[in-house]
Amino acid sequence: MHVLRFTQKMMQFLPNNTINRRFSEALLLLVAGVLIWTPLSAQSTLLQRQLAGSAFLDNASYDMLLRLSDEAGGRWIGSAQNEQGLEILQEELRKHGLKPRLERFSVPGWIRGNDEVRMIAPSSRVFRAVALGYVQKTPAFEADLVWANRGYSEDFDTVDVQGKVVLVTQEKLGGHPAILRAEVIQHARDAGARAVLFINDKKGRMLMCGMSNFGGHPAPVPAFSLTWEEGKRLQRLLQREVPVRMRITTESYCTEVESANVVCTLPGKSAETIVVGAHYDSWDIGQGSIDNGLGTAILFDVARLLQNIAPDNPRTIELVWFNGEEMGLWGSRKYVEMHANDDIVAMVNMDMTGSPRGFSAMGNDHVLPLLNELASSLRGFDMSRGVINRAWTNSDHQPFMLAGIPTITPLGHLDKHMVETYHDFGDTFDLVNRKYLSEAAAVVSILTVELANRTTIPLVRRSPAETMEFLRGQNLEDRLKKQGEWEFEE
């Protein structure tokens, strides 16, 4: 019934006493005015306060992440620790009334073995090193070490690497385009090298775990990350023309592994679905508390907040903890394949999300008004970065983006000491900031509710042709082609 018609009808039942009737008329008209003029944003503000209040007062993410980090540890896909962590996550979700389910899949996996990088001349030294993912088991061998600068194709034109181990730096060189480790490894293999050693560009005896390729294929030659300090020692020896001989032992191996994504669904009034995701897996050598324990824990609290405060929305909300991101976005790729016929209209991704500072519309112009409105309305948060509109690759939003689905990413701040141990042994729980978890859970839950309720915002998938043009407009074509992930016919 229209508010004014309702008001007129209710007037018939007001008391006959003049004073009481006038008071009742005024009160009823005031209520009617509120009903007529209250905008959605005012209703949203009340809900925002409830979500933010519970995110801080009832924070559940910190304790869950403590369990995940200390009891399971590094959650490399296909490992016992990964499966243990899945049980912990599901158990904690059930405590808050959620109904998690596993969506299992098989992917090309990789198991780390007892690998070794040893210098045998001019002296003996076992270096601190980690094999890159998909490095395949290779009989131990000895070979001379040679310097190949940054590993561009032209770097191999001036040095004989046939049958040798190649040392390259990962330091950025001015005036040169970025080069992927996968490209360097292929250049080295094509030139006849037997192994590649990458010098980490960060000081502090840190390593840089990573993959040798993005397609799940065994690496053409063994490849390792060395610390900056030990890599520089080798570089200095070579620059002084001191002969260096290495012994490389590789026992890691490739094998098919089975794993699963964790999924919680909050059904809406329509099949249109907002996916909110974060990768649950991590590298094996640390605890994965920052990458991506943060995203895992924030998504956990977002699930709790939505279940308790805003479970019913016009659009369906699907919360997904993706597995196998570090090994090649496998969980998100499999999810997009398995849900190809679902009406997914937007995806929000959290990867190493810290204290919120703004949003990226990821090149989706139609969500800019909402994100700008949110950034302005969240006055209790430091949204100093505002809203940017640039897309990037290499996190779990990528498979959705390639499928034409609009994606959004919160922009977060992490302290320097929280990120400098990226993909290293030092990614541990003692780096976690409880306040950052609460802030991010509040902002992401608010964003999710707005996306699930603002049905007038046109969230529409792009066609393959439109997606191709979108990616070109965002200057992502070259990167995707280098990674072997450009899926479009010219």
N, C-alpha and C positions, 0 to 999 in steps of 0.2 A: 504494500500500500504506500502511495506517495506520502512523504512526511507531512505536507500541509493538509492533505485530506485526513490523515490520521489525527492531526492536531484539532481540526474542526470537529471530528467525531468525538474526541475525548472531552471537548468543551461541554458536551451535553450532560456529562456525568459529574461536573464540578458542583460543589456545594452552593446552595442558594444564598447563604450568608454573604453579604457584600464584601466584607473584609477578607474572609477566607477565600471567596471566589476570586477576588482580584489578585490575591497572593498566588493562588493556584494557577490562574491564567498566566501570570508573569513567569512562574516557574516552568510551566509547560512550554510556553513560547521560547524560553531560554534553552530548554532541552532540544526543542525542534530546531532552533538556530544552530546549535552545536552539531546536530545530525546533518543539517544541510551543508554547513560550511567547513566541517572538519575534513581536511584533505588527507590523502593516503599517507603523505609524509608525516603528519602528526601521529597517525596510528603506528607508523613505522618507528617513530621516535620512541614511543612507549615500549615497543618490542625490542628495539635496540638496547634500551636501558636494562631490560630483563636479561637479555643475552649477555651483555657486557658485565652486569653485576654477578651473574652466576659464573662467568668465565674467571673472574677474580676471586670470588668468595668460595666457590666450590671446585677450584681447579683440580682436575683429576689426571691431567696429562703428565705432570711431573712424576708422580709415583708410578704410573704405568711405564713411562720411559726408563725409570730406575730399574724396574723389573726386567724390561726388555734388554737393557744394556748390560746389567750385571749377571743376570741368570742365563740369557741366551748368548749375548756378546755379538760379535760380527756375524751378519746374517747373509752370507754368500748363498746365492740360489743353488739348490741341490745339496746343501750341507745339512747335517743333523741340527746345527745351531739355527738354521733358517726354519726348519720344521718345528723346533722347540719354541721359537719366537712366535710362529703362527698360532700355536696353542695358547701362549700367554695372551696374545692380542685378542683372540676369540673369547677367552675366559673373562678378560676384563670388560669386553663389550657386553657380554651377557649379564654381568653384574649391574649394568645400567639399563637393563630392559631391552637391549637391542638383540636382533636375531641375525648374527653373521652367518654367511655361507661361504664355502670354498668353491672357486671355479678353477678346476685343475687343467693343466696343459703340459705338453712336453716340448722342450726346446734343445738346441745344441748347447751343451753345457761344457764346463771346464773345471777340472779339479787341480788345485795347487799341490805340487809334490815337493820333495827336498831338492830344490834347485840351488846351484852354487856358481858364483862368479869369483874366480880366484886369479890373482896375479902370481905368476911363478918366476918372472924376471922383470926388473933387476933384483927383486926380492920377493919373498912369499907373503901374501896377504889375502885373506878372504874378505871380500867387500860386502858391505851392507847393500843388498839388492833384492828386488822383487821382479819375478817374471810378469810380463804383460799377459792379459787374458787371451786364451786360445793359442798360446805357445804350446807346441806339441813336443812330446817326449822325444829326445834326441840322444844318441850315444855321446858320452863325454868326449871332448876333443880339445886339442891345444892348437893355438894359432897366434900369429903376431897381431898387435893392435895398431890401427891407423886412425888418423884424425880426418873427419869429413865435415867439419864445420857444423852447419845447421841441417844438412841432409837434403838440400835441394838437388835436383837432377844435375845441375852444372857443377855441384861440389864433387860429384863422382867422376867428372870428366878429367880432373887434374890429379887424381890419386889412384894408385893400383890397390884395389880392395879384394882382388881375386883370392879366395881361400882364407881371408883374414876376418878379424873382428873389427867392427867399425864403431868409433866413439863419436857421438854428436852431442851438441848442446841444445837445450830447449829454451835458451834465452832468446827473447824477441830481438830481431835485427831490424833497425830502422831502414825504411825504404824497400823492405821485402814483404811479400804477402805471407800470411799465416800458412803453415804447413802442418798437416796432420801426421801423427806418428805412423799411421797406416801407410801414408805416402812414402815416408822415409824408409820404412821397412821394405816396401816394394822396390824403391830405387836401389837399396843395398842388395837385395836379392838379384835384381836384374844385372847388377854390376859384378855379381859373383861372390859377394860377402857371405860369411857363414853365420854371423850373429851381429846384433846391434845393441850398443849400450847407450842409453839416454841419460844425460846429466840433468838432474832436476834443477830448475831455475830458482829454487828457494833455498836459502841457507838454514842451518839448524839441524843437520843430519837427518833431514826428512826425505822420504821417498814419495813417488807419485804413481800410485797404482792406476792402471788404465787398460784398455783393450788394444789388441794389435790390429783389429779390424772390426767392422760394424755388421758383418754378415754371418757370423757364426762359423767361419771357416778356420781350419788350422793355419797358424801363421806360417809363412813360407820359410822363415828362419827364426831361431830363438831371439827374443828381444827382452831387455831388462831395463828397469829404472835404477839409477845409482843416486846416492846422495850428492849434493852440490860439492861438499868438501872432498869426498873421495874421487869424484869425477874430475875435479879441478887438479887433483894430484896427478892423475893419469894424463890430463891435457898438458900440464907443465912438463912432464917427462917427455912427451912426444915433441913438444915445441923446442926442447933442448936436444932433440934427436937422440934421446936415450932409447935403445930398443926395449920394447915392452912386449912380453908374451903372456897370454891368458890361457886359463883352462876353464871351459864352460861345461857345466853339468845341468841338464834339463830333465827333470822327472815329472813335471806337470803334464797333464794329458787332457785331450778332448773326449767327451762322451755325452750321449743323450741323457738329460735329466728331466725328472717330473717335478713340477712345483704347482703353486696355486696363487691366485689373487684372493683377497678377502673382500667380500661385498656385503654392504648393508643397504636395504632399500626402504625409503619412507614413501609409500604410495601417495600420489596426488590425485586430484580430480580428473586429470588428463594423463595421456601416455607421454606427453612431452616431458623430457627428462633433463635435469641438470646433473651432470656428473661432477663430483668434487673428489679429487684424487691426490695421492702422494705415494712415492715409492717406499716400500717397506724394507727392501733388501739393503745391504750395505757391503762394502769391501770386508774381506775376512781378517785383515791384519790388525784392525782396531775394533772398537765397539760400535761404530756407526751411530753414535749418539747425536752428532750434528748432521751428518749426511747419511741417511736422511731420517735419523731418529726424531729430529725436530718436526718435519712434515708428518711423520707417522703419529706422533703424540698430539700435534695440533688437530689433525683430522679426527683422532680419537675423541678429543674434547668437543669438536664441532658436532660429531655424532651424538654425544651425550646432551649437548645443549639443544639441538634440534629435536631429539626424542622427548626431552622433558618440557620444552617451552614452545616449540613451533613444529609439531609433527604433521599437521594437516595444512597442505598448500595446494594451490591450483595445479602446479606442475609437480611431477614426481622428482624426488631427490635420490640419487644413488651415490653412496660413499664407497670409494674403492681404494684399497691398499694394494698397489701394484707390486709384483715381484719381478726380479730380474732386470731392473732398470740399468744397473751398473754394467750388465753384460751385453746390453744392446736394446734397451726399451722393450724387452720381450713381453712383460706382463701387460703393458698398455697396448702393444701391438696385437696380442692375442685377444684382449678385451674388445678392441675395436672390431676385430674379425668376428668374434663370437656374438657381438651385439650389432652387427651390420644392419639388421632390419629394425632395430629400436629407433624410436623417435628422439634421439639425443640432440638437443638444441644448443647446448653450451657445455663447456668443460672448464673447471677451475683447477689449476695445478699448484701444488706446494712442494718445492724442492729446496731444502735448506732455508726455509722461511724463518725470518727473525722478527724483530719488533717492526710492526707495519709502518711504512713510510709513504705508501701510495699504491697505485695500481698500474698495470700495463694492460691496455685494451688489445694488445697483440695484433694490431692492424685492423681491428674490427670497429669501424667508425660508428656503427649503430649503438654500441654500448657506451660510447663516450659520455652522453648526457647523464646516464645513471651513475657511472663511476665518478664523474666530476661532482655530482650532487652528494654522493656518499663521502668523498674526500673532504668536501666542505662541511658536511653535517657532523662528522666525527671529530668534534672539537676537543674531546678529551684525549685524543691521540695526536702524535707528531706526524701528520701527513705532509711533511715538508717537500717530498718529491712529487706530490700531486699525481697527475695522470699522464702517462706517456702512451704512445701508440705505435710501438715497434715490436715486431715478432722476432723470435729466435728459434734455434733448434736444440736437439740433444737433451730433452727431458720428456717426461711422460705426456705432455701436451702434444708432442710432435705427431704421433699417429692420428690423433683427433684432427689436428690441423690439416694433415695430408688427406683426411677423409672429408674435408670441407666444413668441419664443425668449428664454430667460433670458440676461441679459448681466451681465458683471462688469467693473469698471474698477479698475486699480490707482491708488491715491492717491499722487501724487508731489510732491516739493518742487523748485522752481526758484528760484534766486536772483533778487532783484528786477531786476537788470540784464538777466537773460535773458528776462524777460517784458514789460518796458516797451516793447520795440520790436515788439510783436505786430502783425502785418500791416503792417509798415513796412519802409523801406529798410534799417534797422539789424538785421534778422534775418539774421545772418551767422555763419560758422563759428567766428570767434574767441570766440563766446559759449559754445561747447560745452564741457562738463565731462566728461572721459573717465571719471572715477570714477563719476559718475552713470549713465553708460551701462552700466558693468559691474554696478553694483548692480541696476539695473532688469532687465537681461538675466537675472541670476541669479534674482531673485524671480519674474519672469513665466514663466521656463522651469520653475521648481519648481511654480508654480500650475498650469501647463498639464499637466505630468505627473500631478499629483494628480487633476485633472479627468478626464484620460484613463484613469486607473486605478481611481478610486473609483466603480465601477459600481453600488454600492449607493445612491449619492446619486441621488434621483429627479429627473433632469433631463428635464422633460416640457414640450412646447409648450403654451401656453394656446390655447384656442379663441378665435375673434374676439370672442365675447361676454365671455369671461373677460379678454381683453386690454383691451377697452373699460373694464371695471370696474377693472382694474389701473391703467390710465392715469388714470382719474378719482381713484382712491385716492392716486395720486402727484401730484395737482394739475397734470397736464400737458394737460388737455383744452383749456383756454383758449389756451395757447401754440400748440398744434398747429393749432387752428382759425384763429388769427391768421395762421399761416404757410401755410394752405391744405393742411395735411397730415393732417387728421382724416379717416380713411378708413372710419369706421364708421357704419352706419345706425342711427338712433335706434330 
